[in-house]
Every structure is written in C-alpha cells, then in structure tokens.
Amino acid sequence: IRVSVVVEHSPATHETFLGTPRFTVFCLTIILAISWPSLPQAAIVEDPLWRSSKVIPTYKSMVVSLVSSIVSSTVHNTRLIAHQRFFIARNFIVDTSNTRSSFLPSSNSCMLMGGNLALAKVLNPIDNASHKRDRKTSPPNSQCYPHTRERFLEMTLSWVQSSLKTSPHHIQWLYGHVGCGKSAIAQTVAEHVAALGQLVGSFFCFRGGGDRGKIAGLPATLAHQLSLSIPKTASIIRNAVEAEPELLRPRVTSFTTQMRSLVYDPFNKAVSLVWTLFKGPYLIVIDGLDECEDRDLVEEFIIGMLKYFQENPNVPLRFFITSRVEEHIRRHLQSDLVKMENLVDHAADSDIRTFLRAYFAEEAKRSRIIQSYGAQWPA
C-alpha cells in the first residue's frame, strides 16, 4: 500500500514525519492493531512523537474508517480520500492501484467506482452524440426557430405520446433531401420529449465527426443514456456486462445482440406497462442515420430493431429516425411497421415568412440605418 500525505509543519515541531517510511510502517501497524485488537497498544508507536494518547485514538479512528471502507468494497483498484484533519496531516490517501490482488477481492471492472460513474467508465459512451452536446463544436448546429414547424412538431409529439393501441407504429422515419431541416426537427423533438421525461436517449450522427460517423458506438451510448433516464436499468446493464464482457466489443459481439442486451432487454425489464399507460411510451431519437459510414451495421441495426418490435409489440418504446433516402436504409424502413414522413410534403413557406419577419425585426432593432427607413422597411 502506498501512503501519501500532504504535509503541514506543526508550529510546535517542524519535524516532517508524515510521508516517510516510518509513517508508512506506523499506519500499517495500526491496521494490524485494528485487525488484532489483542495487540498491545504500546507496540503501535515506538517514535516518541506519536506516544501522545491524543494522537493514537485519532489516527486509529481515521484508519478504522479507511479500512472499513476498503473491506466493505469489492473494488480492486480504488482510491480513498479522507478529508478529516488530524494533528499535522491533511488529505490522507490510501492508493491501492499497485496492490496485489490477494490484498482485496477482485471484481469486474464495471464495479470500479460504483454507480453510474463506474458504469459510464465501462460503457465508454460517445459523449458528444446526444441532443445535449455543444452544437457549436459538435454539429449539426440546428434547431427549429421559435414558432416554426409547429404543425409537424405537434403531429410528431402526438404520435410519441399516443397509446400503442391507437398508433401501433414503434418507428417513425422522417426522410428528405439534404438541408431540408431534418436535424433541426430531431433536435427540437428530443428536447421536447426530454422535458416530458420520456426520452431514453438520442444519437446525432455526423459524417466525419469521429465516432459519431459510425453507428458502432450506438449500443453502449444508448445504454449509458438509458441508465441515466431510467435508473432502474443501471443494475440490469451492469449485470449483462459482467456476465458477457464481450458485449462491449464491436464486431466481436453482433450489433443485434449488443442492442438487445444493453438497451432493449434492460428497458423491457425496468419499465412498467401500467406506468406508461398514464405517461405514454418512451422515445429514442436517431438523427442522420445516412451519415454513418459502417453501412452494414446500419442495416443490421434496422433489421434487429424491426424484429425486436415484431416479437414485442407491446413494449412502450419508440424510435424517431431521420435520414436521407439511401438504398441501404430505404429497403428496410419502407415497411408497414414504420410510420414514414417525407419532410418535403410538409411545406415550410409560412415558416420561412415567420423566420424572415422575426429576423428583420431583430436587425431593425440593432441597425440605425434600417431604423432610418421607418415602417417602409422591409418593403
């Protein structure tokens, strides 16, 4: 065990004992004393500086706390920081990163730190793929302008919240040519549904955007988002990874198996159908599916998704997917199981007028030249 302490010099004595080999032996001796209470206390400290009856109980209490934390944990590599101040020491750290496995019981890596933080470390999700990303550094930087696309958004949100009995489609595919506003709608839908507490996760693909240019990272990324949006799924996902560590190795485990084990099954086990009768189904948003270069995995994803919903028609989960019309996507999503929407069919003329009027009004407030034209501008 490596014991490291940031030292403060005591006004009474300027000796620097902490951090020395003697101090390390001292701490280890206390651990032995705790393990074997019959060990005479007189044998704990041989250095005169530490024979004070006030010092020993303080250190003993400190080490008891640390040892209890270590023993109660099944973590192999851990760092425990004690913030209690004692005598001339602070920031007492016990670092077992180089400790032999015989000292502490080993466990799966997903138990490194406990909770969602540990799970995120194991899943290693793509952190700039969701609707919460910084859109300036992780495009597309698009969102529906206020009071535009209202009719289409209302229709889409109505579908998201509708019962599976009245609207049995689990998937909606929004397609259209480049630049027609698909990503803006996907971003706005994700934000609206997240505000309702019904968003499982979102993934905004982007060609040339590193990991976001491939769909291979989708299962782990959605699993991480799922564990945050529906906390009950975290332990299910963790257990799945512990049972099959290969789940996190793309191209080793099939994409379909990854999605089932990390996303579909945890969701199905954790979500109550009774609850969704009042709240409505959950949603996953995937934007720019055509941007992914690993087309074979895109096809595998679509085929696996369709098969899952065929086998589980009552699962309260929906997908909102946007893309251009490309053959490897169209030939699978053009199905009776999918609600298809061509964005070109939803005219945006009124939305363009709304945007221009608002834009001109803002410019008129800032420009004195425009203000000089008065109400005549824009003509």
C-alpha positions as semicolon CSV with decimal commas, in nm:
position;residue;x (nm);y (nm);z (nm)
1;I;0,000;0,000;0,000
2;R;0,137;0,339;-0,094
3;V;0,054;0,602;0,168
4;S;0,097;0,960;0,061
5;V;0,017;1,268;0,268
6;V;0,048;1,639;0,201
7;V;0,246;1,769;0,496
8;E;0,192;2,080;0,703
9;H;0,462;2,171;0,952
10;S;0,339;2,194;1,307
11;P;0,421;2,518;1,489
12;A;0,533;2,311;1,784
13;T;0,762;2,083;1,593
14;H;0,896;2,124;1,243
15;E;0,966;1,757;1,202
16;T;0,846;1,604;0,880
17;F;0,744;1,258;0,985
18;L;0,445;1,208;0,757
19;G;0,519;1,051;0,421
20;T;0,837;0,885;0,546
21;P;0,893;0,509;0,569
22;R;0,842;0,535;0,945
23;F;0,497;0,682;0,889
24;T;0,407;0,408;0,643
25;V;0,508;0,143;0,895
26;F;0,313;0,333;1,158
27;C;-0,008;0,323;0,951
28;L;0,034;-0,045;0,865
29;T;0,092;-0,122;1,231
30;I;-0,236;0,049;1,318
31;I;-0,412;-0,164;1,057
32;L;-0,270;-0,471;1,226
33;A;-0,383;-0,338;1,561
34;I;-0,734;-0,297;1,430
35;S;-0,733;-0,645;1,282
36;W;-0,599;-0,794;1,604
37;P;-0,731;-0,588;1,899
38;S;-0,529;-0,800;2,139
39;L;-0,210;-0,639;2,008
40;P;-0,077;-0,417;2,289
41;Q;-0,130;-0,051;2,215
42;A;0,217;0,021;2,344
43;A;0,357;-0,170;2,049
44;I;0,180;0,053;1,798
45;V;0,407;0,354;1,826
46;E;0,773;0,346;1,903
47;D;0,854;0,701;1,800
48;P;0,829;0,946;2,093
49;L;0,648;1,199;1,871
50;W;0,350;0,965;1,845
51;R;0,314;0,844;2,201
52;S;0,057;1,107;2,284
53;S;-0,272;0,949;2,397
54;K;-0,449;1,216;2,191
55;V;-0,275;1,118;1,871
56;I;-0,325;0,742;1,874
57;P;-0,705;0,739;1,903
58;T;-0,732;0,999;1,629
59;Y;-0,518;0,800;1,391
60;K;-0,688;0,481;1,489
61;S;-1,030;0,630;1,417
62;M;-0,905;0,753;1,083
63;V;-0,761;0,420;0,976
64;V;-1,067;0,233;1,103
65;S;-1,277;0,444;0,872
66;L;-1,045;0,382;0,580
67;V;-1,010;0,009;0,640
68;S;-1,385;-0,031;0,683
69;S;-1,439;0,137;0,350
70;I;-1,183;-0,090;0,185
71;V;-1,313;-0,411;0,338
72;S;-1,679;-0,331;0,260
73;S;-1,598;-0,265;-0,102
74;T;-1,539;-0,524;-0,370
75;V;-1,332;-0,284;-0,565
76;H;-0,983;-0,392;-0,667
77;N;-0,838;-0,060;-0,778
78;T;-0,965;0,220;-0,557
79;R;-0,854;0,544;-0,402
80;L;-0,996;0,653;-0,071
81;I;-0,950;1,011;0,042
82;A;-1,011;1,108;0,400
83;H;-1,082;1,476;0,449
84;Q;-1,065;1,471;0,826
85;R;-0,787;1,684;0,968
86;F;-0,563;1,532;1,227
87;F;-0,254;1,666;1,403
88;I;-0,022;1,798;1,128
89;A;-0,161;1,598;0,833
90;R;-0,425;1,652;0,570
91;N;-0,552;1,472;0,259
92;F;-0,472;1,126;0,384
93;I;-0,471;0,898;0,077
94;V;-0,454;0,522;0,059
95;D;-0,386;0,422;-0,302
96;T;-0,412;0,051;-0,376
97;S;-0,366;0,080;-0,751
98;N;-0,047;-0,126;-0,735
99;T;-0,163;-0,363;-0,463
100;R;-0,152;-0,734;-0,537
101;S;-0,493;-0,893;-0,600
102;S;-0,457;-1,102;-0,285
103;F;-0,499;-0,790;-0,071
104;L;-0,850;-0,713;-0,192
105;P;-1,109;-0,932;-0,363
106;S;-1,108;-0,876;-0,737
107;S;-1,426;-0,788;-0,924
108;N;-1,538;-0,696;-1,270
109;S;-1,416;-0,364;-1,399
110;C;-1,766;-0,222;-1,405
111;M;-1,757;-0,209;-1,024
112;L;-1,456;0,022;-1,019
113;M;-1,623;0,318;-0,855
114;G;-1,985;0,216;-0,806
115;G;-2,299;0,367;-0,951
116;N;-2,348;0,535;-1,285
117;L;-1,997;0,681;-1,283
118;A;-1,848;0,332;-1,288
119;L;-2,095;0,214;-1,549
120;A;-2,013;0,508;-1,773
121;K;-1,643;0,430;-1,741
122;V;-1,705;0,074;-1,854
123;L;-1,951;0,153;-2,133
124;N;-1,731;0,436;-2,263
125;P;-2,017;0,614;-2,444
126;I;-1,973;0,876;-2,715
127;D;-2,019;1,185;-2,501
128;N;-2,092;1,438;-2,776
129;A;-2,364;1,245;-2,954
130;S;-2,677;1,342;-2,764
131;H;-2,911;1,638;-2,801
132;K;-2,729;1,796;-2,502
133;R;-2,400;1,822;-2,689
134;D;-2,235;2,156;-2,761
135;R;-2,374;2,206;-3,110
136;K;-2,113;2,469;-3,196
137;T;-1,829;2,220;-3,159
138;S;-2,030;1,906;-3,240
139;P;-2,260;1,978;-3,534
140;P;-2,522;1,975;-3,670
141;N;-2,590;2,309;-3,505
142;S;-2,958;2,326;-3,588
143;Q;-3,285;2,369;-3,405
144;C;-3,632;2,477;-3,510
145;Y;-3,672;2,853;-3,489
146;P;-3,948;2,952;-3,243
147;H;-4,297;2,925;-3,394
148;T;-4,177;2,732;-3,699
149;R;-4,255;2,373;-3,794
150;E;-4,526;2,386;-3,530
151;R;-4,774;2,172;-3,719
152;F;-4,525;1,894;-3,789
153;L;-4,386;1,903;-3,436
154;E;-4,734;1,883;-3,290
155;M;-4,810;1,583;-3,509
156;T;-4,486;1,408;-3,413
157;L;-4,521;1,474;-3,040
158;S;-4,878;1,349;-3,056
159;W;-4,751;1,024;-3,207
160;V;-4,481;0,993;-2,939
161;Q;-4,733;1,023;-2,657
162;S;-5,012;0,822;-2,817
163;S;-5,104;0,475;-2,699
164;L;-4,970;0,177;-2,890
165;K;-5,331;0,068;-2,933
166;T;-5,430;0,382;-3,119
167;S;-5,097;0,423;-3,301
168;P;-4,921;0,085;-3,321
169;H;-4,610;0,209;-3,509
170;H;-4,296;0,183;-3,296
171;I;-4,083;0,365;-3,554
172;Q;-4,121;0,693;-3,740
173;W;-3,884;0,763;-4,025
174;L;-3,851;1,125;-4,131
175;Y;-3,671;1,149;-4,464
176;G;-3,588;1,421;-4,711
177;H;-3,311;1,583;-4,911
178;V;-3,006;1,743;-4,756
179;G;-3,067;2,074;-4,582
180;C;-3,445;2,047;-4,558
181;G;-3,449;2,066;-4,177
182;K;-3,446;1,705;-4,055
183;S;-3,176;1,763;-3,791
184;A;-3,348;2,076;-3,662
185;I;-3,668;1,881;-3,612
186;A;-3,484;1,590;-3,448
187;Q;-3,313;1,828;-3,205
188;T;-3,640;2,000;-3,116
189;V;-3,829;1,672;-3,075
190;A;-3,555;1,537;-2,846
191;E;-3,565;1,850;-2,629
192;H;-3,945;1,848;-2,603
193;V;-3,966;1,478;-2,515
194;A;-3,679;1,510;-2,265
195;A;-3,872;1,788;-2,092
196;L;-4,164;1,546;-2,061
197;G;-3,938;1,286;-1,901
198;Q;-3,995;1,035;-2,180
199;L;-3,664;1,045;-2,367
200;V;-3,450;0,735;-2,330
201;G;-3,163;0,876;-2,535
202;S;-3,055;1,042;-2,855
203;F;-2,777;0,994;-3,107
204;F;-2,687;1,257;-3,367
205;C;-2,473;1,100;-3,636
206;F;-2,233;1,319;-3,832
207;R;-2,014;1,222;-4,125
208;G;-1,651;1,298;-4,050
209;G;-1,736;1,353;-3,683
210;G;-1,512;1,081;-3,543
211;D;-1,709;0,819;-3,351
212;R;-2,033;0,988;-3,450
213;G;-1,958;0,898;-3,810
214;K;-2,014;0,532;-3,724
215;I;-2,305;0,353;-3,567
216;A;-2,080;0,102;-3,388
217;G;-2,088;0,309;-3,068
218;L;-2,467;0,336;-3,058
219;P;-2,547;0,042;-2,822
220;A;-2,305;0,147;-2,547
221;T;-2,400;0,514;-2,582
222;L;-2,774;0,443;-2,562
223;A;-2,714;0,206;-2,270
224;H;-2,541;0,484;-2,078
225;Q;-2,819;0,732;-2,154
226;L;-3,080;0,470;-2,061
227;S;-2,915;0,414;-1,722
228;L;-2,950;0,786;-1,653
229;S;-3,303;0,839;-1,782
230;I;-3,438;0,519;-1,620
231;P;-3,206;0,446;-1,323
232;K;-3,358;0,101;-1,263
233;T;-3,187;-0,019;-1,579
234;A;-2,835;0,054;-1,450
235;S;-2,802;-0,266;-1,246
236;I;-2,950;-0,473;-1,531
237;I;-2,699;-0,330;-1,778
238;R;-2,416;-0,380;-1,529
239;N;-2,512;-0,743;-1,475
240;A;-2,529;-0,802;-1,850
241;V;-2,178;-0,665;-1,897
242;E;-2,043;-0,867;-1,605
243;A;-2,195;-1,184;-1,748
244;E;-2,072;-1,114;-2,101
245;P;-1,777;-0,870;-2,117
246;E;-1,764;-0,928;-2,493
247;L;-2,083;-0,720;-2,525
248;L;-1,867;-0,409;-2,534
249;R;-1,652;-0,530;-2,822
250;P;-1,797;-0,421;-3,158
251;R;-1,752;-0,671;-3,439
252;V;-1,689;-0,941;-3,176
253;T;-2,046;-0,947;-3,050
254;S;-2,313;-0,887;-3,312
255;F;-2,475;-0,545;-3,323
256;T;-2,817;-0,704;-3,274
257;T;-2,702;-0,882;-2,958
258;Q;-2,550;-0,560;-2,823
259;M;-2,873;-0,368;-2,873
260;R;-3,082;-0,642;-2,715
261;S;-2,860;-0,697;-2,412
262;L;-2,767;-0,333;-2,345
263;V;-3,081;-0,145;-2,449
264;Y;-3,394;-0,341;-2,536
265;D;-3,392;-0,604;-2,260
266;P;-3,292;-0,365;-1,975
267;F;-3,566;-0,126;-2,085
268;N;-3,825;-0,402;-2,107
269;K;-3,737;-0,537;-1,762
270;A;-3,733;-0,200;-1,588
271;V;-4,032;-0,017;-1,737
272;S;-4,380;-0,087;-1,609
273;L;-4,655;-0,110;-1,870
274;V;-4,902;0,025;-1,613
275;W;-4,692;0,338;-1,566
276;T;-4,666;0,405;-1,939
277;L;-5,046;0,385;-1,970
278;F;-5,050;0,720;-1,790
279;K;-4,718;0,862;-1,903
280;G;-4,701;0,731;-2,259
281;P;-4,424;0,542;-2,442
282;Y;-4,058;0,637;-2,425
283;L;-3,861;0,762;-2,724
284;I;-3,514;0,725;-2,875
285;V;-3,408;0,984;-3,134
286;I;-3,152;0,899;-3,401
287;D;-3,063;1,173;-3,647
288;G;-2,869;1,147;-3,971
289;L;-2,857;0,769;-3,998
290;D;-2,725;0,807;-4,353
291;E;-2,419;0,985;-4,213
292;C;-2,280;0,659;-4,073
293;E;-2,010;0,501;-4,287
294;D;-2,048;0,148;-4,147
295;R;-2,349;0,070;-4,365
296;D;-2,353;-0,300;-4,287
297;L;-2,406;-0,221;-3,918
298;V;-2,676;0,033;-4,007
299;E;-2,864;-0,241;-4,189
300;E;-2,811;-0,483;-3,902
301;F;-2,942;-0,221;-3,660
302;I;-3,261;-0,163;-3,863
303;I;-3,326;-0,535;-3,917
304;G;-3,271;-0,612;-3,548
305;M;-3,493;-0,322;-3,439
306;L;-3,781;-0,430;-3,665
307;K;-3,751;-0,790;-3,546
308;Y;-3,750;-0,685;-3,182
309;F;-4,070;-0,486;-3,217
310;Q;-4,234;-0,769;-3,410
311;E;-4,156;-1,000;-3,119
312;N;-4,251;-0,739;-2,856
313;P;-4,545;-0,542;-2,999
314;N;-4,647;-0,405;-2,660
315;V;-4,312;-0,271;-2,542
316;P;-4,363;0,103;-2,470
317;L;-4,066;0,223;-2,671
318;R;-4,048;0,419;-2,995
319;F;-3,776;0,537;-3,234
320;F;-3,773;0,865;-3,423
321;I;-3,520;0,830;-3,706
322;T;-3,415;1,087;-3,966
323;S;-3,206;1,038;-4,277
324;R;-3,178;1,099;-4,645
325;V;-3,323;0,835;-4,874
326;E;-3,038;0,591;-4,929
327;E;-3,094;0,242;-5,052
328;H;-2,941;0,053;-4,757
329;I;-3,184;0,240;-4,530
330;R;-3,492;0,266;-4,753
331;R;-3,518;-0,102;-4,837
332;H;-3,565;-0,186;-4,470
333;L;-3,754;0,113;-4,331
334;Q;-4,003;0,124;-4,617
335;S;-4,228;-0,114;-4,429
336;D;-4,580;-0,137;-4,289
337;L;-4,418;-0,146;-3,947
338;V;-4,278;0,205;-3,994
339;K;-4,457;0,540;-3,998
340;M;-4,290;0,725;-4,287
341;E;-4,290;1,103;-4,328
342;N;-4,141;1,290;-4,624
343;L;-4,046;1,633;-4,495
344;V;-4,081;1,776;-4,845
345;D;-4,456;1,707;-4,818
346;H;-4,476;1,945;-4,525
347;A;-4,445;2,286;-4,688
348;A;-4,235;2,537;-4,496
349;D;-4,346;2,855;-4,679
350;S;-4,525;3,001;-4,378
351;D;-4,232;2,903;-4,154
352;I;-3,992;3,088;-4,384
353;R;-4,209;3,401;-4,366
354;T;-4,221;3,371;-3,987
355;F;-3,843;3,342;-3,967
356;L;-3,774;3,633;-4,204
357;R;-4,012;3,867;-4,024
358;A;-3,855;3,786;-3,689
359;Y;-3,503;3,818;-3,834
360;F;-3,576;4,155;-3,996
361;A;-3,734;4,282;-3,675
362;E;-3,421;4,191;-3,478
363;E;-3,194;4,356;-3,735
364;A;-3,406;4,672;-3,728
365;K;-3,352;4,697;-3,354
366;R;-2,973;4,688;-3,395
367;S;-2,918;4,893;-3,712
368;R;-2,964;5,269;-3,718
369;I;-2,955;5,268;-4,098
370;I;-3,252;5,032;-4,112
371;Q;-3,430;5,236;-3,848
372;S;-3,397;5,544;-4,069
373;Y;-3,628;5,380;-4,325
374;G;-3,903;5,360;-4,065
375;A;-4,200;5,137;-4,134
376;Q;-4,112;5,127;-4,506
377;W;-3,851;4,854;-4,441
378;P;-3,874;4,582;-4,535
379;A;-4,079;4,683;-4,837
